[in-house]
Amino acid sequence: MFTVLITLCLGQISQCFLVSDLWGPYDTQKKCEARLEQMVTRVEEEFPTAIFFQKKCIKKELHEEHT
């Protein structure tokens, strides 16, 4: 399973955030990357000054979801 990981900072207030995806996890990396692009586009529309530090899909083992 794959999950979206986005970390960004907003320049005007110098605060950083971890953006969570409420739709995942995804069974393929391709689906995860498609969702990642949707999320990045939306963040860029809403917060044009956002600086992305991380934006990627990470593989999550099934046993990690239950801890």
N, C-alpha and C positions, 0 to 999 in steps of 0.2 A: 504494500500500500504506500501511496505517496501523499504528502501533505505540503501545502504552500507555506513558505516562510518569507515574510517581508519585514524588514526593519528599515525605518526611515526617520529622518529628522526634518522638522520644519524650521527653516532658517530664521524667520522673523521672531520666533519665540525660543529658539535653541532648545527644543525638547525633542526627545526621540521616542519612538513608539514601535511596538511589535504589533503588526496588523494580523488579525486572525481571520481565517476563512471558515465560515460556519457551514459550508456545503460539503467539505471533504471529510475523510480522505478519499483518494481516487485509486482505482485499481491499476491504472497504467500511468507511466510518466508523461505520456503524450496528453492525456486528459488533464493531468495536473498542470502541465505547462500552458495548456489552453486557458485554464482557469486563472493561472498566474497572470497571463497577459490581460485578461479581463479586469482583474483587480488593479494592476498597475495603471491601466488606462483610466480607470475610475478615480484612483488616487490622484493622478496627474490632472484630471479635470477639476476635482474638488480642491486640490491643494497644489497650485502651480509652482510654489516655492519648495516643494518636497525634494529632499535629497535622499536617494535610496542608498543604503549601506549594504543591504542584502536583499536579493529577490531571487528565490530559487525554490525548486521542489526537492524535498528530502524524503528518502526512503525510511519508512517506519515499519518496524517489525510488528507482527500481530501481537506478541506478548507485551509490547510496550504500551498498547492502548488500554490494557486492563490494570495498569499500575497507577 
